[in-house]
């Protein structure tokens, strides 16, 4: 028989339950931001969404369980570094939500 080498396989009842991130209501600014983030990293200077408060929309998504990797970037015309966000596909709740939406 095949042997398993991970704690996940040996003791599944001891692992924390994964809470799947929930999607925002369609047509809202957080939904628009999530759809943009699904295409790749986003920052305020290049964000094409209708609103200009990308950080606020990301926070609303985080409140719904989505996780992001944030890094500061320097953009011409910006006085200081700005945040760039990308979806954290390694987060179990985010990965489960992506899989439910058909993303790998």
Backbone bond lengths (Angstrom), bond angles and torsions (degrees), N, CA, C in turn:
res aa  C-N    CA-C-N  psi(-1)  N-CA   C-N-CA  omega(-1)  CA-C   N-CA-C  phi
1 X - - - 1.446 - - 1.520 109.66 -
2 X 1.316 115.89 154.83 1.452 121.92 -179.44 1.531 110.03 -75.62
3 X 1.321 117.42 132.59 1.463 121.34 178.57 1.516 109.58 -93.92
4 X 1.330 114.46 146.97 1.462 120.44 179.22 1.518 108.55 -103.04
5 X 1.315 115.79 142.83 1.459 118.85 -174.91 1.519 113.93 -117.32
6 X 1.309 118.98 10.43 1.455 119.42 -179.06 1.517 110.60 -120.02
7 X 1.334 115.07 154.81 1.463 120.39 177.70 1.524 110.49 -63.29
8 X 1.320 117.55 -29.56 1.463 120.83 178.11 1.528 111.12 -59.14
9 X 1.303 115.80 -40.60 1.455 119.90 -178.16 1.524 112.27 -75.93
10 X 1.325 116.25 -34.10 1.460 120.14 -175.47 1.535 113.77 -81.47
11 X 1.323 116.65 -38.96 1.464 120.54 -174.06 1.535 111.46 -133.79
12 X 1.305 119.46 63.13 1.469 120.39 -175.18 1.529 113.19 -62.50
13 X 1.329 118.71 -27.15 1.458 120.28 -179.16 1.522 112.93 -73.66
14 X 1.334 117.88 -12.85 1.457 120.17 -179.05 1.524 112.39 -91.91
15 X 1.306 117.70 -9.06 1.456 120.84 -178.90 1.527 110.56 -80.37
16 X 1.341 116.75 145.86 1.465 118.35 177.45 1.525 110.64 -65.96
17 X 1.314 116.24 147.53 1.461 120.48 177.86 1.524 109.77 -70.52
18 X 1.306 115.37 142.36 1.457 121.03 178.30 1.522 108.68 -88.19
19 X 1.325 115.62 127.02 1.453 120.87 174.45 1.525 106.96 -97.28
20 X 1.309 116.05 116.72 1.462 121.03 -177.16 1.527 109.73 -74.65
21 X 1.326 115.86 132.21 1.459 120.83 176.38 1.529 109.12 -61.09
22 X 1.315 115.83 143.20 1.459 119.89 -179.41 1.522 110.44 -103.94
23 X 1.310 114.99 148.28 1.459 120.38 -178.87 1.517 110.81 -82.86
24 X 1.326 116.30 144.60 1.463 119.13 175.55 1.526 110.70 -71.64
25 X 1.303 115.61 165.85 1.457 121.34 178.34 1.533 109.26 -60.90
26 X 1.341 117.20 132.02 1.473 120.20 179.93 1.529 111.75 -56.51
27 X 1.323 114.63 141.33 1.451 120.93 177.04 1.517 114.73 86.41
28 X 1.327 118.08 -1.80 1.464 120.86 179.02 1.529 109.73 -89.13
29 X 1.310 116.23 167.21 1.466 119.98 178.43 1.533 112.12 -62.77
30 X 1.353 119.11 -42.05 1.466 117.35 175.74 1.537 112.62 -61.35
31 X 1.328 117.60 -36.21 1.463 121.19 177.05 1.520 110.15 -63.94
32 X 1.322 116.11 -42.56 1.459 121.22 177.94 1.530 110.43 -62.02
33 X 1.322 117.02 -42.69 1.465 120.78 179.05 1.532 111.01 -65.12
34 X 1.337 116.70 -42.88 1.460 120.13 178.92 1.524 110.38 -61.01
35 X 1.307 117.50 -44.19 1.466 120.32 178.80 1.524 111.26 -61.27
36 X 1.328 117.56 -38.17 1.465 120.56 176.65 1.527 110.47 -66.50
37 X 1.342 116.52 -42.61 1.456 120.74 -179.65 1.530 111.92 -66.14
38 X 1.305 117.08 -26.83 1.465 120.56 177.09 1.522 111.40 -67.70
39 X 1.327 117.23 -21.22 1.465 121.19 179.29 1.527 112.15 -86.97
40 X 1.346 117.33 -18.01 1.457 121.04 -179.57 1.514 111.21 152.09
41 X 1.338 116.56 -179.21 1.466 120.46 -179.26 1.527 111.65 -58.26
42 X 1.326 115.10 148.00 1.465 121.12 -179.77 1.522 109.42 -132.32
43 X 1.330 115.44 146.00 1.461 121.72 171.40 1.510 107.49 -137.67
44 X 1.324 116.36 160.23 1.456 120.39 -174.01 1.525 113.12 -60.24
45 X 1.328 117.42 -37.37 1.463 120.65 -176.79 1.527 112.48 -65.13
46 X 1.326 117.62 -30.44 1.464 121.18 -177.25 1.519 113.43 -109.44
47 X 1.317 116.92 -2.63 1.468 120.72 -176.60 1.528 109.76 -65.07
48 X 1.339 115.54 126.45 1.458 121.31 -177.05 1.523 113.43 -94.11
49 X 1.309 117.75 3.85 1.457 120.55 -178.42 1.517 112.20 -64.67
50 X 1.324 115.61 165.99 1.458 120.19 -178.29 1.524 112.65 -70.22
51 X 1.339 116.76 -32.61 1.457 119.47 178.71 1.515 110.13 -93.28
52 X 1.311 116.97 160.91 1.452 117.02 179.04 1.512 112.88 -112.26
53 X 1.306 117.95 17.83 1.454 121.90 -179.63 1.530 110.89 -107.57
54 X 1.318 116.49 59.61 1.458 121.50 -176.88 1.527 111.68 -54.11
55 X 1.335 118.28 -43.36 1.472 121.03 -179.09 1.529 111.07 -59.51
56 X 1.312 117.84 -37.83 1.468 121.11 178.77 1.520 110.84 -67.89
57 X 1.317 117.77 -38.09 1.464 121.06 179.23 1.536 110.35 -69.69
58 X 1.337 116.35 -38.52 1.463 120.16 176.59 1.527 109.15 -63.04
59 X 1.329 117.65 -41.80 1.463 120.24 178.57 1.534 110.95 -61.20
60 X 1.321 116.69 -41.41 1.462 119.69 177.88 1.531 111.14 -63.37
61 X 1.321 116.89 -36.76 1.464 120.65 176.78 1.528 110.56 -67.90
62 X 1.329 116.81 -40.31 1.464 120.04 177.00 1.529 110.72 -61.81
63 X 1.318 116.56 -36.65 1.465 120.45 177.02 1.529 111.37 -63.48
64 X 1.323 116.87 -22.69 1.469 122.54 178.77 1.529 111.80 -93.93
65 X 1.343 116.59 4.95 1.456 120.72 175.82 1.519 116.39 102.65
66 X 1.326 117.70 -4.77 1.461 120.07 178.50 1.518 108.93 -74.52
67 X 1.323 117.40 144.83 1.456 122.30 179.02 1.518 109.24 -122.01
68 X 1.336 114.07 142.39 1.457 121.47 -176.05 1.515 110.44 -130.56
69 X 1.311 115.16 154.12 1.456 122.17 171.23 1.519 105.11 -101.95
70 X 1.313 115.46 125.98 1.464 121.43 -176.32 1.523 109.41 -115.54
71 X 1.304 115.89 137.79 1.459 119.92 173.51 1.521 108.44 -141.50
72 X 1.315 116.11 150.43 1.460 121.09 177.06 1.516 109.07 -84.57
73 X 1.330 115.19 135.95 1.467 121.01 176.95 1.522 108.61 -128.33
74 X 1.309 116.38 156.51 1.462 122.34 177.26 1.520 107.41 -104.26
75 X 1.316 115.73 127.21 1.467 121.45 -179.36 1.523 109.06 -120.99
76 X 1.330 117.77 138.13 1.466 119.97 175.11 1.536 109.90 -58.19
77 X 1.287 115.62 136.80 1.458 120.63 179.53 1.526 113.71 90.46
78 X 1.309 117.64 -10.45 1.465 121.28 177.46 1.528 108.17 -98.94
79 X 1.308 116.26 135.13 1.463 120.30 -177.11 1.527 112.90 -71.48
80 X 1.311 116.86 -24.23 1.470 120.65 -178.30 1.525 108.48 -144.45
81 X 1.321 116.57 168.17 1.469 118.50 178.15 1.538 111.39 -60.01
82 X 1.319 115.41 149.01 1.465 121.09 177.78 1.525 108.73 -121.76
83 X 1.316 115.77 161.97 1.463 120.70 -177.96 1.525 111.01 -83.82
84 X 1.321 113.89 140.55 1.456 121.29 170.75 1.529 106.26 -117.41
85 X 1.329 116.51 133.90 1.455 122.34 -176.41 1.522 109.81 -115.34
86 X 1.333 114.44 141.16 1.461 119.17 169.36 1.521 107.25 -141.14
87 X 1.309 115.75 151.44 1.459 121.60 -177.44 1.522 109.54 -66.23
88 X 1.328 116.03 133.63 1.463 121.92 177.39 1.522 108.23 -87.14
89 X 1.309 116.01 92.35 1.467 121.82 -176.49 1.530 112.39 -71.45
90 X 1.330 117.64 -11.40 1.463 120.27 178.44 1.529 112.17 -85.01
91 X 1.322 118.22 -13.63 1.462 121.05 177.37 1.526 108.97 -72.34
92 X 1.331 118.49 127.13 1.470 120.62 -175.28 1.536 114.32 -58.92
93 X 1.314 117.90 -41.72 1.470 120.18 -179.93 1.517 112.47 -68.08
94 X 1.321 115.99 -37.95 1.462 121.05 177.24 1.523 110.07 -69.58
95 X 1.337 116.49 -44.20 1.467 120.70 179.19 1.527 110.79 -60.70
96 X 1.326 117.41 -39.72 1.472 120.87 179.03 1.525 110.51 -65.95
97 X 1.330 117.10 -40.64 1.468 120.40 178.79 1.524 110.83 -66.58
98 X 1.323 116.68 -39.47 1.467 120.17 177.36 1.521 110.90 -63.87
99 X 1.327 116.68 -42.79 1.465 120.16 178.75 1.523 111.01 -62.64
100 X 1.327 116.51 -38.24 1.470 120.25 178.83 1.528 111.08 -65.85
101 X 1.345 116.29 -27.02 1.466 121.12 178.38 1.524 112.21 -89.76
102 X 1.343 116.84 -1.79 1.460 120.64 178.20 1.510 114.07 91.78
103 X 1.343 117.95 14.11 1.466 122.18 178.13 1.522 108.42 -101.73
104 X 1.296 116.18 144.45 1.467 120.72 176.45 1.481 111.28 -103.54
